[in-house]
Amino acid sequence: MKLDAALISRLRAALDTDAAIDLLRRAVGTPSVTGTEAAFARLLAGELKALGADEIVLDDFAPGRPNVRGLLRGAGEGPCLLLAGHTDTVHVRGWAERWAGTEREDPFGGAIVDGAIWGRGTGDLKAGICTTLAAVRLLSAAGIVPAGDLQFAFIGDEESGEPDTGVSAGIKAFVAEIEAGVVPRPDFAIYVEPTRLNIYPAQMGFLICDITITGRSAYFGVPERGIDALKAAHQVLSAIWAHSAELEARAPHDLVGRPFVLVTGLEGGGYIAVPGECRISLILKLLPGEGLDNAVAGLERAVRGAELAEGITVSFAYPAGRDHRYGGTPSEVSPQLPAVALLTQAVEAVRPDRGLIEGAPYWSEAPFLINRLGVPAVYCAPGDIRNCHTLEEHVVVQEYLDGIVAFAAFLAAFDRSVIE
C-alpha cells in the first residue's frame, strides 16, 4: 500500500483514542518489575488473542517468568516483521513518597496529568508495546491487511537492578527459538525502546567492571605494618581517567558519539585502620565496530600499568554479561536500508518534527537480533529515555497517539520492496 497523505488521513479517522489510552493505562496498571513479569505477559497474550493472532505462546524463560509471543498472519505477500519489547520495568522505590497526596502517587495508576500518562513503565517501554498492539487494531478498523506476517515478542529480564535478574534471559530464550526454527526468522525488526518517535539504527556497547584493590590492613597507630589499598586506588583512578581520555580522543561515531570510561562507585576503608581493601566500579562505553574483548584488554592493561606499592594486588570482575560475557556489544544497521527509510517516512508523515535518525544513548537488546541472528533492527517508540528509570516517568499522550498512526502506516506499507 502506498504511504501517502490519504493513508494517514484514513488512519487518523479510524483511530479510537479512548481505547488506545485505556490500553496503555491497563498496561501500566499491571506491575511488572523485573522478576514479576507474569501478570503483564498474560495481559499481552489476551490482547494478542483479541487481535486475532495465532501461535500465542506463554513460555517460561525462568520459573514463573514467561515470555509471550504471537504471529498475526498477513495477506501472504510480504516479508515477516518482528515487533519486540521487554515486559519488565525498574523498581518503584521512592515514587509514592515523591508524589504523596497527588494524583500521581500510585506508580501504577496511569494518571493523566498535563497531557501525559504517568507511571512506572510508561516510557520504558509499555507505551512502545501498546503502540504496536493499537497500531494493528487501527489497521483492522481501517480495513487494511498487512502484506506480510507480524511476529510479536514481548520478553522479560531486560532491566537490571533487581537481585539475580537482568541478564537478558528472556531474549536469549526467544532467539534460541528462532535459531531452532520454532519461530520464523524475521526480515526486519523494531524494538520498541523509547526514542521520542525518532529512529535509532545504532547503539553503544558497554561493560561494567568492578575492580578490587587488595593491600593489608593494620592498626592506625602502626601504619607501617599495613599496605594502604585506598592510597593505591588513587593511582588506579588516575590510570582509569587517563585511559578514558585516550578513548575520548578517538574519532567519534556519527550517531553514537565518543567512547569513555565513567567511574560510578568507590568504596574503601571505614575502620580506624589502614584500609586493606578498596573497590572501584565503572562503566565503559564502546562504539559500533569495537569489540568487548579488546576493550577489556585495554582497560586491564591501563590499570596494571599504574605504579602501585609492593604487595598490592588488583582483580577484575565483569558482572553484567548480556550478549557477551563481559557486557553488551554495540550494534548498527545502515540508515539507508529501505525499511529504515520507510519507517522514517511514516513517522515524518504523522509528526514532521520527528523521525530523525539518531544513535541510542543506551544499551538494549537489538544486538541479539543484529549481531547474533543477522536480522536488521532499529529502536523506535514513543517515550523519552531521559525521564525513564526516574520518579518523573511519563509519556505525552499526543506522542503516543501519533506513534500508533505512524506504526500503522508503516505496517500498511511494509512489503517486499523494502526488503528485496
DODREN-660832 format. One record per residue (C-alpha): x, y negated, z; residue number from 1; residue in three letters. Coordinates in steps of 0.2 Angstrom, whole numbers, plus 5000, padded with zeros to 4 digits. Layout:
REM residues N
[site [X,Y,Z],NUM,"ALA"]
...
//
This chain:
REM residues 420
[site [5000,5000,5000],1,"MET"]
[site [5006,4983,4996],2,"LYS"]
[site [5012,4972,5011],3,"LEU"]
[site [5004,4955,5007],4,"ASP"]
[site [4993,4942,5014],5,"ALA"]
[site [4977,4951,5010],6,"ALA"]
[site [4983,4966,5020],7,"LEU"]
[site [4987,4955,5035],8,"ILE"]
[site [4970,4947,5034],9,"SER"]
[site [4962,4964,5033],10,"ARG"]
[site [4971,4970,5049],11,"LEU"]
[site [4968,4954,5059],12,"ARG"]
[site [4950,4955,5056],13,"ALA"]
[site [4949,4973,5061],14,"ALA"]
[site [4959,4971,5077],15,"LEU"]
[site [4949,4975,5094],16,"ASP"]
[site [4959,4963,5105],17,"THR"]
[site [4950,4968,5121],18,"ASP"]
[site [4953,4987,5118],19,"ALA"]
[site [4972,4983,5114],20,"ALA"]
[site [4974,4973,5130],21,"ILE"]
[site [4964,4986,5140],22,"ASP"]
[site [4976,5000,5134],23,"LEU"]
[site [4991,4991,5140],24,"LEU"]
[site [4984,4987,5157],25,"ARG"]
[site [4979,5005,5159],26,"ARG"]
[site [4997,5010,5155],27,"ALA"]
[site [5004,4998,5167],28,"VAL"]
[site [4992,5004,5180],29,"GLY"]
[site [4999,5021,5179],30,"THR"]
[site [5015,5021,5188],31,"PRO"]
[site [5030,5030,5180],32,"SER"]
[site [5045,5025,5190],33,"VAL"]
[site [5059,5037,5184],34,"THR"]
[site [5056,5054,5191],35,"GLY"]
[site [5037,5052,5191],36,"THR"]
[site [5033,5051,5173],37,"GLU"]
[site [5020,5065,5173],38,"ALA"]
[site [5004,5054,5175],39,"ALA"]
[site [5008,5042,5162],40,"PHE"]
[site [5013,5056,5150],41,"ALA"]
[site [4996,5064,5152],42,"ARG"]
[site [4988,5047,5149],43,"LEU"]
[site [4998,5046,5132],44,"LEU"]
[site [4993,5063,5127],45,"ALA"]
[site [4975,5058,5129],46,"GLY"]
[site [4977,5043,5119],47,"GLU"]
[site [4986,5053,5105],48,"LEU"]
[site [4971,5066,5105],49,"LYS"]
[site [4959,5051,5103],50,"ALA"]
[site [4969,5045,5088],51,"LEU"]
[site [4967,5062,5080],52,"GLY"]
[site [4985,5068,5082],53,"ALA"]
[site [4989,5086,5080],54,"ASP"]
[site [5003,5097,5089],55,"GLU"]
[site [5001,5087,5105],56,"ILE"]
[site [5013,5094,5117],57,"VAL"]
[site [5017,5090,5135],58,"LEU"]
[site [5034,5099,5139],59,"ASP"]
[site [5044,5098,5154],60,"ASP"]
[site [5062,5092,5152],61,"PHE"]
[site [5064,5094,5171],62,"ALA"]
[site [5052,5102,5183],63,"PRO"]
[site [5036,5091,5184],64,"GLY"]
[site [5043,5078,5172],65,"ARG"]
[site [5036,5081,5154],66,"PRO"]
[site [5039,5073,5138],67,"ASN"]
[site [5024,5070,5127],68,"VAL"]
[site [5024,5071,5108],69,"ARG"]
[site [5011,5072,5094],70,"GLY"]
[site [5010,5072,5075],71,"LEU"]
[site [4997,5062,5065],72,"LEU"]
[site [4995,5068,5048],73,"ARG"]
[site [4996,5055,5034],74,"GLY"]
[site [4990,5057,5016],75,"ALA"]
[site [5004,5068,5012],76,"GLY"]
[site [5013,5056,5000],77,"GLU"]
[site [5026,5048,5011],78,"GLY"]
[site [5041,5051,5022],79,"PRO"]
[site [5040,5055,5041],80,"CYS"]
[site [5041,5041,5053],81,"LEU"]
[site [5046,5043,5071],82,"LEU"]
[site [5039,5031,5084],83,"LEU"]
[site [5048,5034,5101],84,"ALA"]
[site [5050,5026,5118],85,"GLY"]
[site [5053,5030,5136],86,"HIS"]
[site [5039,5033,5148],87,"THR"]
[site [5049,5029,5164],88,"ASP"]
[site [5052,5012,5172],89,"THR"]
[site [5063,5005,5185],90,"VAL"]
[site [5058,5003,5204],91,"HIS"]
[site [5046,4990,5211],92,"VAL"]
[site [5055,4986,5227],93,"ARG"]
[site [5053,4968,5231],94,"GLY"]
[site [5038,4965,5219],95,"TRP"]
[site [5024,4964,5232],96,"ALA"]
[site [5034,4953,5243],97,"GLU"]
[site [5039,4941,5228],98,"ARG"]
[site [5020,4939,5223],99,"TRP"]
[site [5012,4941,5240],100,"ALA"]
[site [4995,4933,5241],101,"GLY"]
[site [4994,4930,5222],102,"THR"]
[site [4985,4940,5208],103,"GLU"]
[site [5002,4947,5203],104,"ARG"]
[site [5005,4955,5220],105,"GLU"]
[site [5001,4973,5213],106,"ASP"]
[site [5016,4978,5202],107,"PRO"]
[site [5004,4990,5193],108,"PHE"]
[site [4989,4978,5192],109,"GLY"]
[site [4992,4972,5175],110,"GLY"]
[site [4987,4954,5180],111,"ALA"]
[site [4984,4942,5166],112,"ILE"]
[site [4992,4925,5171],113,"VAL"]
[site [4997,4911,5160],114,"ASP"]
[site [4993,4920,5144],115,"GLY"]
[site [5004,4935,5149],116,"ALA"]
[site [5001,4953,5156],117,"ILE"]
[site [5012,4955,5172],118,"TRP"]
[site [5018,4971,5180],119,"GLY"]
[site [5032,4984,5181],120,"ARG"]
[site [5035,4992,5164],121,"GLY"]
[site [5025,4979,5154],122,"THR"]
[site [5040,4974,5143],123,"GLY"]
[site [5051,4989,5146],124,"ASP"]
[site [5043,4997,5137],125,"LEU"]
[site [5024,5000,5139],126,"LYS"]
[site [5020,4986,5128],127,"ALA"]
[site [5030,4995,5114],128,"GLY"]
[site [5022,5011,5117],129,"ILE"]
[site [5005,5004,5117],130,"CYS"]
[site [5009,4994,5101],131,"THR"]
[site [5012,5010,5092],132,"THR"]
[site [4995,5018,5098],133,"LEU"]
[site [4985,5002,5095],134,"ALA"]
[site [4993,5000,5078],135,"ALA"]
[site [4987,5017,5072],136,"VAL"]
[site [4969,5014,5080],137,"ARG"]
[site [4969,4997,5070],138,"LEU"]
[site [4973,5006,5053],139,"LEU"]
[site [4959,5018,5056],140,"SER"]
[site [4947,5003,5060],141,"ALA"]
[site [4953,4995,5044],142,"ALA"]
[site [4950,5011,5034],143,"GLY"]
[site [4969,5014,5030],144,"ILE"]
[site [4978,5031,5030],145,"VAL"]
[site [4997,5030,5031],146,"PRO"]
[site [5006,5039,5016],147,"ALA"]
[site [5017,5049,5027],148,"GLY"]
[site [5016,5058,5044],149,"ASP"]
[site [5018,5049,5060],150,"LEU"]
[site [5028,5058,5074],151,"GLN"]
[site [5026,5051,5091],152,"PHE"]
[site [5039,5055,5105],153,"ALA"]
[site [5037,5047,5122],154,"PHE"]
[site [5051,5053,5133],155,"ILE"]
[site [5057,5052,5151],156,"GLY"]
[site [5073,5049,5161],157,"ASP"]
[site [5080,5034,5151],158,"GLU"]
[site [5081,5022,5166],159,"GLU"]
[site [5095,5023,5178],160,"SER"]
[site [5094,5018,5197],161,"GLY"]
[site [5085,5032,5205],162,"GLU"]
[site [5094,5047,5213],163,"PRO"]
[site [5099,5062,5202],164,"ASP"]
[site [5090,5054,5187],165,"THR"]
[site [5093,5043,5172],166,"GLY"]
[site [5104,5054,5161],167,"VAL"]
[site [5093,5054,5146],168,"SER"]
[site [5087,5071,5149],169,"ALA"]
[site [5070,5068,5140],170,"GLY"]
[site [5078,5063,5123],171,"ILE"]
[site [5091,5077,5125],172,"LYS"]
[site [5077,5089,5126],173,"ALA"]
[site [5067,5081,5111],174,"PHE"]
[site [5082,5080,5100],175,"VAL"]
[site [5086,5098,5103],176,"ALA"]
[site [5068,5102,5097],177,"GLU"]
[site [5072,5093,5081],178,"ILE"]
[site [5089,5102,5079],179,"GLU"]
[site [5080,5119,5082],180,"ALA"]
[site [5067,5115,5069],181,"GLY"]
[site [5052,5115,5081],182,"VAL"]
[site [5049,5096,5077],183,"VAL"]
[site [5050,5089,5060],184,"PRO"]
[site [5066,5079,5057],185,"ARG"]
[site [5060,5061,5053],186,"PRO"]
[site [5066,5050,5039],187,"ASP"]
[site [5066,5034,5049],188,"PHE"]
[site [5063,5029,5067],189,"ALA"]
[site [5058,5014,5078],190,"ILE"]
[site [5062,5015,5096],191,"TYR"]
[site [5051,5003,5105],192,"VAL"]
[site [5063,4994,5117],193,"GLU"]
[site [5058,4976,5119],194,"PRO"]
[site [5065,4964,5106],195,"THR"]
[site [5053,4949,5106],196,"ARG"]
[site [5047,4957,5089],197,"LEU"]
[site [5065,4955,5081],198,"ASN"]
[site [5074,4969,5074],199,"ILE"]
[site [5089,4977,5081],200,"TYR"]
[site [5099,4988,5070],201,"PRO"]
[site [5115,4988,5080],202,"ALA"]
[site [5118,4990,5099],203,"GLN"]
[site [5133,4990,5111],204,"MET"]
[site [5141,5006,5118],205,"GLY"]
[site [5146,5007,5137],206,"PHE"]
[site [5155,5016,5150],207,"LEU"]
[site [5153,5014,5169],208,"ILE"]
[site [5169,5018,5179],209,"CYS"]
[site [5171,5020,5197],210,"ASP"]
[site [5190,5018,5202],211,"ILE"]
[site [5195,5024,5219],212,"THR"]
[site [5212,5017,5226],213,"ILE"]
[site [5219,5028,5240],214,"THR"]
[site [5233,5022,5252],215,"GLY"]
[site [5235,5026,5270],216,"ARG"]
[site [5225,5019,5285],217,"SER"]
[site [5234,5013,5300],218,"ALA"]
[site [5231,5004,5316],219,"TYR"]
[site [5231,4985,5313],220,"PHE"]
[site [5245,4982,5326],221,"GLY"]
[site [5257,4993,5316],222,"VAL"]
[site [5253,4989,5298],223,"PRO"]
[site [5269,4995,5293],224,"GLU"]
[site [5263,5013,5296],225,"ARG"]
[site [5250,5011,5283],226,"GLY"]
[site [5248,5009,5264],227,"ILE"]
[site [5236,4995,5260],228,"ASP"]
[site [5223,5001,5247],229,"ALA"]
[site [5215,4984,5247],230,"LEU"]
[site [5231,4975,5243],231,"LYS"]
[site [5233,4987,5229],232,"ALA"]
[site [5216,4983,5222],233,"ALA"]
[site [5222,4966,5219],234,"HIS"]
[site [5234,4972,5206],235,"GLN"]
[site [5221,4984,5199],236,"VAL"]
[site [5209,4970,5197],237,"LEU"]
[site [5222,4959,5188],238,"SER"]
[site [5226,4973,5176],239,"ALA"]
[site [5207,4976,5173],240,"ILE"]
[site [5204,4957,5169],241,"TRP"]
[site [5220,4957,5158],242,"ALA"]
[site [5213,4972,5148],243,"HIS"]
[site [5196,4963,5146],244,"SER"]
[site [5205,4948,5139],245,"ALA"]
[site [5213,4959,5126],246,"GLU"]
[site [5197,4966,5121],247,"LEU"]
[site [5188,4950,5120],248,"GLU"]
[site [5202,4943,5109],249,"ALA"]
[site [5197,4956,5095],250,"ARG"]
[site [5186,4950,5081],251,"ALA"]
[site [5168,4951,5086],252,"PRO"]
[site [5154,4961,5078],253,"HIS"]
[site [5142,4951,5068],254,"ASP"]
[site [5127,4957,5078],255,"LEU"]
[site [5134,4964,5095],256,"VAL"]
[site [5147,4951,5099],257,"GLY"]
[site [5163,4955,5108],258,"ARG"]
[site [5169,4969,5120],259,"PRO"]
[site [5173,4966,5138],260,"PHE"]
[site [5175,4973,5155],261,"VAL"]
[site [5164,4967,5169],262,"LEU"]
[site [5169,4971,5187],263,"VAL"]
[site [5152,4975,5196],264,"THR"]
[site [5157,4980,5213],265,"GLY"]
[site [5171,4980,5226],266,"LEU"]
[site [5171,4990,5242],267,"GLU"]
[site [5185,4992,5254],268,"GLY"]
[site [5191,4990,5272],269,"GLY"]
[site [5178,4987,5286],270,"GLY"]
[site [5188,4993,5301],271,"TYR"]
[site [5201,4984,5311],272,"ILE"]
[site [5215,4993,5302],273,"ALA"]
[site [5225,4994,5286],274,"VAL"]
[site [5212,4998,5273],275,"PRO"]
[site [5216,5016,5267],276,"GLY"]
[site [5204,5016,5253],277,"GLU"]
[site [5196,5004,5241],278,"CYS"]
[site [5183,5007,5227],279,"ARG"]
[site [5180,4996,5211],280,"ILE"]
[site [5166,4998,5199],281,"SER"]
[site [5165,4991,5182],282,"LEU"]
[site [5156,4992,5165],283,"ILE"]
[site [5165,4991,5149],284,"LEU"]
[site [5156,4986,5133],285,"LYS"]
[site [5160,4994,5116],286,"LEU"]
[site [5156,4988,5098],287,"LEU"]
[site [5149,4999,5084],288,"PRO"]
[site [5163,5009,5077],289,"GLY"]
[site [5173,5010,5093],290,"GLU"]
[site [5175,5027,5102],291,"GLY"]
[site [5172,5031,5121],292,"LEU"]
[site [5187,5042,5122],293,"ASP"]
[site [5199,5028,5116],294,"ASN"]
[site [5190,5016,5127],295,"ALA"]
[site [5193,5027,5142],296,"VAL"]
[site [5211,5030,5137],297,"ALA"]
[site [5214,5011,5136],298,"GLY"]
[site [5206,5007,5152],299,"LEU"]
[site [5216,5020,5162],300,"GLU"]
[site [5232,5015,5154],301,"ARG"]
[site [5229,4997,5159],302,"ALA"]
[site [5226,5002,5177],303,"VAL"]
[site [5240,5014,5178],304,"ARG"]
[site [5251,5000,5172],305,"GLY"]
[site [5248,4989,5187],306,"ALA"]
[site [5263,4988,5199],307,"GLU"]
[site [5257,4997,5214],308,"LEU"]
[site [5265,5001,5230],309,"ALA"]
[site [5273,5018,5233],310,"GLU"]
[site [5261,5030,5240],311,"GLY"]
[site [5245,5023,5231],312,"ILE"]
[site [5235,5035,5221],313,"THR"]
[site [5221,5030,5208],314,"VAL"]
[site [5207,5041,5202],315,"SER"]
[site [5193,5038,5189],316,"PHE"]
[site [5175,5044,5189],317,"ALA"]
[site [5163,5041,5175],318,"TYR"]
[site [5145,5044,5182],319,"PRO"]
[site [5134,5038,5168],320,"ALA"]
[site [5136,5050,5154],321,"GLY"]
[site [5122,5049,5141],322,"ARG"]
[site [5126,5055,5123],323,"ASP"]
[site [5144,5056,5128],324,"HIS"]
[site [5152,5062,5144],325,"ARG"]
[site [5159,5045,5148],326,"TYR"]
[site [5144,5035,5144],327,"GLY"]
[site [5133,5029,5129],328,"GLY"]
[site [5140,5027,5111],329,"THR"]
[site [5137,5012,5101],330,"PRO"]
[site [5127,5013,5085],331,"SER"]
[site [5121,5004,5070],332,"GLU"]
[site [5112,5006,5053],333,"VAL"]
[site [5113,4994,5039],334,"SER"]
[site [5101,4979,5040],335,"PRO"]
[site [5099,4981,5021],336,"GLN"]
[site [5091,4998,5022],337,"LEU"]
[site [5074,4996,5013],338,"PRO"]
[site [5064,5002,5028],339,"ALA"]
[site [5073,4989,5039],340,"VAL"]
[site [5069,4976,5026],341,"ALA"]
[site [5050,4981,5026],342,"LEU"]
[site [5049,4980,5045],343,"LEU"]
[site [5056,4963,5044],344,"THR"]
[site [5044,4958,5031],345,"GLN"]
[site [5029,4965,5041],346,"ALA"]
[site [5034,4955,5057],347,"VAL"]
[site [5038,4939,5047],348,"GLU"]
[site [5021,4940,5038],349,"ALA"]
[site [5012,4940,5055],350,"VAL"]
[site [5025,4929,5065],351,"ARG"]
[site [5036,4919,5054],352,"PRO"]
[site [5046,4914,5069],353,"ASP"]
[site [5051,4932,5072],354,"ARG"]
[site [5058,4947,5063],355,"GLY"]
[site [5076,4941,5065],356,"LEU"]
[site [5090,4954,5063],357,"ILE"]
[site [5099,4954,5079],358,"GLU"]
[site [5110,4965,5090],359,"GLY"]
[site [5104,4974,5105],360,"ALA"]
[site [5111,4967,5121],361,"PRO"]
[site [5108,4983,5130],362,"TYR"]
[site [5111,5002,5128],363,"TRP"]
[site [5096,5013,5125],364,"SER"]
[site [5093,5030,5116],365,"GLU"]
[site [5094,5026,5097],366,"ALA"]
[site [5112,5034,5096],367,"PRO"]
[site [5104,5051,5099],368,"PHE"]
[site [5095,5048,5083],369,"LEU"]
[site [5108,5039,5073],370,"ILE"]
[site [5124,5047,5078],371,"ASN"]
[site [5118,5065,5083],372,"ARG"]
[site [5104,5068,5070],373,"LEU"]
[site [5109,5056,5056],374,"GLY"]
[site [5092,5048,5057],375,"VAL"]
[site [5092,5029,5054],376,"PRO"]
[site [5083,5020,5068],377,"ALA"]
[site [5080,5002,5075],378,"VAL"]
[site [5073,4994,5090],379,"TYR"]
[site [5058,4983,5088],380,"CYS"]
[site [5043,4979,5100],381,"ALA"]
[site [5035,4965,5110],382,"PRO"]
[site [5043,4960,5126],383,"GLY"]
[site [5058,4951,5132],384,"ASP"]
[site [5073,4961,5139],385,"ILE"]
[site [5078,4946,5149],386,"ARG"]
[site [5063,4947,5161],387,"ASN"]
[site [5063,4966,5162],388,"CYS"]
[site [5070,4975,5177],389,"HIS"]
[site [5066,4959,5187],390,"THR"]
[site [5052,4953,5198],391,"LEU"]
[site [5046,4942,5183],392,"GLU"]
[site [5042,4956,5171],393,"GLU"]
[site [5028,4952,5159],394,"HIS"]
[site [5023,4952,5140],395,"VAL"]
[site [5015,4937,5132],396,"VAL"]
[site [4998,4943,5126],397,"VAL"]
[site [4999,4935,5109],398,"GLN"]
[site [5016,4943,5105],399,"GLU"]
[site [5008,4960,5110],400,"TYR"]
[site [4993,4957,5098],401,"LEU"]
[site [5004,4951,5084],402,"ASP"]
[site [5015,4966,5086],403,"GLY"]
[site [5001,4978,5084],404,"ILE"]
[site [4996,4969,5067],405,"VAL"]
[site [5014,4969,5062],406,"ALA"]
[site [5017,4988,5066],407,"PHE"]
[site [5000,4992,5057],408,"ALA"]
[site [5006,4983,5042],409,"ALA"]
[site [5022,4992,5042],410,"PHE"]
[site [5014,5009,5044],411,"LEU"]
[site [5002,5005,5029],412,"ALA"]
[site [5016,5000,5018],413,"ALA"]
[site [5029,5013,5023],414,"PHE"]
[site [5031,5025,5009],415,"ASP"]
[site [5044,5035,4999],416,"ARG"]
[site [5050,5019,4990],417,"SER"]
[site [5058,5013,5007],418,"VAL"]
[site [5067,5030,5010],419,"ILE"]
[site [5072,5036,4992],420,"GLU"]
//
